[in-house]
């Protein structure tokens, strides 16, 4: 996906958690700028 590509290009990560009947959570982690 576009988001995954952008996050990986920025040395980050994407995590997805799905709970039946509850929905889906997307987590995006990016390194802090120095």
RABELVEN-V752666 format. One record per pair of residues at least 24 apart in sequence whose ideal C-beta (glycine too) atoms are under 10 Angstrom apart, sorted by the first residue. I is the first residue (numbers start at 0). J is the second residue. Records with the same first field share a line. If there is no record, write none. Layout:
I = J ; J
This chain:
2 = 27
3 = 27
5 = 29
